[in-house]
Structures are given as C-alpha cells and as structure tokens.
Amino acid sequence: MSFSTHTLDNGLHLVFEEIPRIRSAAVGFLANTGSRDEPKNLAGVSHFLEHMCFKGSEKRDWRKLSLDVDDLGAMWNAYTWWEGTAYFHWVQSDRLHESIEILADMMRSTIPHEEFDTEKKVILEEIAMYNDRPDSIIFDELIQSAFDGHPLGQSILGTYESVSEITRDEMAGYFERRYAPNNLTFIVTGRFDKDEVIDSVQAACGEWFSHASERDQDSPTFTPGSRVTRKDVVAREHIAFAVPAPPANNESSVTADLLAAYLGAATNSRLFWSVIQKGLADEASADYYGFSDSGLFYVYLSVDPTNAGQVMAIVRDELSGLANGIDSGALERAKTKAATSLVCSGQNGLHRFSQIVGDLSTNTPLKSIDDQLAEIDGVTPDGIADYLKAYPVTANPALIALGPMEKASW
C-alpha cells in the first residue's frame, strides 16, 4: 500500500492509496465540516445536509440517483460526526469513473425545496428515537459536559428545537460556505489508474469555485463535573465518565487506545474480570476517542442501581491500580487483538476508507497498515506508565449518569 496526493487548481485535494491486488475501490469525499463547525442556532445542520445530498441535484432527482447507483452495483452511504461528513461508494474498479461522477454530483445538491420539510421530519424522528436510548445519548451528553461551552460539545444530531428551526435558505448558505472545493478531500483506496482518476475528478469537479472556509476556533478546555439525571422509564443506571486524553494526531494516541482495551475490552480485560464476570453489571467498558485538538479516555457502565456504588468503587480501584504496573501478558493479548482488527478491517474497502477519513479529519499523518502495526507493537508497560503520568486516568472526571437514581451515592 502506498499513498500519493494531487491538488486541483481550485484547491480540491485528492488522496490515493493503491492496493493493486484487489479488484475494487472505495471512493468518496470528506467534507471538512461537522457538528463542531455549526453555529449554535444551526446545531444539527451538517447531519441534516448529509441527508439532503441524497435528495437531488440539477442532473438527478433522488429516484434517478438511487437507480444510477444501483446500476453501478455500488455499496454507498454517508456519515456525519464532530469533525466532518463523509460520502462513499465501494465499487468494482472498472466502474470507478461512473462512481466519481455520481459522488461529485451529490456534492452539488440543489437541496430540493420539495424534499426539505419531509426530510426534516425524518431527522426529528431520528432525534426522538435516539433520545429514548440512554446508552446512545450518554456519550453525547458526556462530550457536552466535558467541553462545556465549546462547539465540540454540540450534539451531532442537534436538538429537536434547533433542527425544527433550520430553514432551507440557512442550510443552503451553510452548504455554500462549507462545501467549497478547498474544504473537501477526494479519497480513493483500492485498485485504480491514478491518471484516469485525476482526469475523472477534474472533469467532474474542476469548475467548482473555491473560497475561504477553514475552521477557526480555539481548542476546547476540559471541564470536570458530575450530573445525575433521573429517567423513570429506564431500569438500568447508565454511567459514563471521562478524563482528558491526547488528540488523535498525538503519538500517545495508540497507547491510549491500547490502555483502554487493556482496561475495558469486551472480554478478558480488567473490568471484564472484576465486574462483568462477577455478574455486577451487564456492561463495563473503557475506550479512547481522539479529536483533532483534544481527546477523552472514558468508562461506560450499565448497571442495576443497587450495584452502582459497588461497581463504581471497583472501577476506581482498577484505575488506581494501573499506576502499580501493567500485566505484560494481558497487554500482549490486547496488542494482538488490536493488530488483528487493524489487518482485517484494512482488507475491507469501506473500513479502510473510514480509517483514512478519520486520519485526515484529525490532521493525523497517513500511515500504511505496516506502519500502524509497528506502532501497536511499540507500546510497552513502560510506555503506558509514562502515559499515565502525562494523562492520569484518576483525574477529576466529567461524569454523566442517566437512569432511575436521583442522586449519586458514589
């Protein structure tokens, strides 16, 4: 696997990863705009706009778009998160030219008036469904608490109130500002002819006009604190708490990822043996998430309210115990599982596309699978000890609890 790049005169950046041994290509656009880029009154507009890019352009209405993609036999979708929005196809390599033309056409949606209100109802139903699931909304609320007052804390979906108030003209203005070619990246990974791809992208996108659209905001400041919210219709207590961690582009991010797996992977982790295996909770996990300019190391618990205090005490003991040293055998198992996951997902075109998108959106240098495997292999108990000194997991956290409890006894 090897990376190369090309930039059109209008600023559209192209990224190529050639994998000649396969017969497919995953291709798409990264719009460098996500929920953290939205004005507060337009919270949720990036995700709403993602939906509208499937609703028609000057060339195609939504029906023809869907049929044309089916004619390609492509797997296609899109997703929005804090840092950006991505649109992709996974196609046979010999259909790549047609795929590029369709994806480029989607990037110039007309945001059809006749579809706007209907799709808004779809988004509002999605928000309502999401809000009925505490295990889904708790991480959103955790980020909002941890980065209180910063745009990074805004919900990806937005709120019922903010989405209800978004107008078609407001979305069109956001679209024009944020989907300029110099704020987009075209990505292709798999088997392809680079010169032919450049020609296809130039033909489809070369006439787009660029203008200033860069992100301009300070890095967020972590805010510790605790909030317990009673939800009568929920039987389990859902608890999530986070401490500061490095951004995704920091060299310590791989260490943070493996420390989270060592502590809270679904099987054979510290929390699995001390909590799950003893029947004290149905879920006890740890994870790391890196943004472009910050990061969070967090723990999530789903527990019977009567066990919440005991489980929280165990988790705190496990976090404190990390300073006493790491079990090298358990760490090696975590590293092996991480390497296996990386290799297997890297052989799936869509997963590899998402890996590249994640790195680009956080200003992380692109690395081959071999380079990433070397980073995993380089994590040691001593390296984790150094990490814990720089980013103590026993620091005062941001904590959210959702469930039947009215106040925390822990």
C-alpha angles and dihedrals in degrees: 000000000000133000128219135165142209132186126209120222090257092059099259105149119216123202122193131192111182119208103171097180094071130068101221140067133210109212137173152115131279113207106203092222128094141149093301090062096056126105109242092249089056097048107156096023095118092057092042089050090051088060092047092054086070092053103075151297136208088279102041141026117214093270095054091044091055093046093047091053091047089052087058091051087229128163104224142172144128138227139195129209139159096288104036154326124261132196121190150174128196108204145156108278094244091060095052097105092057091045092054092052092052095046091048089050089054089054087063098051117167089216089229114232092218092056099041101082093041092053091046088061089052091053093048090052089050090053091049092049091047092050090055090062114071092187087060102042098042095080090050089052091045092055091046089054096042093049097032112180095010123109089238087070093062118112115255091225094042121219130295088251097048096046092045090057098047112111128207091245092052090052091047090053092049090047093052092048099043104034096059112137092247088059094050131078124203113212132189128175126178133038117346145124106258097207091050091050092051090051091049093049092045091052093048101037109017095099096054114116122234128214139162110298107142122141112259114187140115121255113266122258118225114243118198120207144118131248127180117193121189117224110182096195092057119087099190127063110237114203128181127172133174142192129197118282135175123280118260093258093056117104089233093063093090090052090050090051093051093043088055091051092047090051103037117009116142093256137027095004129128093260092044092058098038099041117010098039090051092054095243097126138007092227134022115161141156128208144167127224122188123200126189093268107014143016145208133218106199145176125211126198133184107190145154105265091236089060097043097097094047093047093048090052090052092048092051090050090051091050092049091046092061088076089063092065142283126268101243094205093053090046091053090052090051090050092050092051091048091050092048091050091049095049095045095046090045089062091058110082097216093046091049090049089053092049090054092045090051092053095046093048092055097041090248115155112252113250135188120243088255091055091049091049089053090053091052091047090051095062110106137174088256090052090052090049089055090048092053090054091052096040109023112202090205092064120124102284139211104243133191126184124187123182144065096322117102096198139009119258092187 
